[in-house]
Amino acid sequence: KAWGRLSSISGLTIRYCLLEEELQKDASSLREYTDLCDSYMRIPRDERPYSKLSAYIENTLSVEEIEHVRVLAERYSIARI
């Protein structure tokens, strides 16, 4: 909605592409994690198999996958993962 104030760029889509392969892998891992969390949170609360998102993550991802996400969050200074 803020774009409306800047009529010269209204309607534009801005996309970014990571050129470094290692960064692409990191971004992909983080995107998969956020997609997993988002898809779980879209389930109505009374239909969720776990009461907390953290329990769902612990029972869905391996210990190695969880640790990898934590390392990436620390490396890129991402909060609340």
C-alpha positions in Angstrom: 0.0 0.0 0.0 2.9 2.3 0.5 3.7 2.0 -3.2 0.6 4.1 -4.0 2.4 7.2 -2.7 5.2 6.6 -5.2 3.2 6.5 -8.4 6.3 6.1 -10.6 7.0 2.7 -9.2 3.4 1.6 -8.5 2.7 -1.9 -9.8 6.3 -2.9 -10.2 7.5 -6.2 -8.9 11.0 -6.3 -7.6 12.8 -9.6 -7.6 16.3 -10.5 -6.4 18.5 -13.3 -7.4 21.4 -14.7 -5.3 24.3 -15.4 -7.6 26.4 -17.3 -5.1 25.5 -21.0 -5.0 26.1 -21.4 -1.3 23.9 -18.5 -0.6 21.2 -20.0 -2.8 21.3 -23.2 -0.7 21.1 -21.2 2.5 18.2 -19.2 1.2 16.4 -22.3 0.0 16.8 -24.0 3.4 15.4 -21.0 5.2 12.5 -20.7 2.7 11.7 -24.4 3.2 11.6 -23.9 6.9 9.4 -20.8 6.8 7.1 -22.6 4.3 6.8 -25.6 6.7 6.0 -23.3 9.6 3.5 -21.2 7.5 1.7 -24.3 6.3 1.3 -25.6 9.8 0.0 -22.3 11.1 -2.6 -22.2 8.4 -4.2 -25.4 9.9 -7.1 -24.4 12.1 -5.9 -24.4 15.7 -8.4 -27.1 16.8 -7.2 -29.4 14.0 -3.4 -29.2 14.6 -1.8 -32.4 15.7 0.5 -30.5 18.1 -0.4 -27.7 20.5 2.8 -25.8 19.7 4.7 -25.1 16.5 8.0 -26.1 18.3 6.6 -29.6 19.0 5.6 -29.9 15.3 9.0 -28.9 14.2 10.7 -31.3 16.6 8.6 -34.2 15.3 8.9 -33.3 11.6 12.5 -32.3 11.1 15.6 -34.2 12.1 17.9 -32.9 14.7 20.5 -32.1 12.0 17.9 -30.1 10.0 16.9 -28.1 13.0 20.5 -27.4 13.9 21.2 -26.3 10.3 18.4 -23.8 10.5 19.7 -22.5 13.8 23.2 -22.1 12.3 21.8 -20.2 9.4 19.7 -18.0 11.6 22.7 -17.1 13.6 24.9 -16.6 10.6 22.5 -14.2 9.0 21.3 -12.5 12.2 17.7 -13.8 11.8 15.6 -13.5 15.0 12.7 -15.6 16.3 13.6 -19.0 14.7 
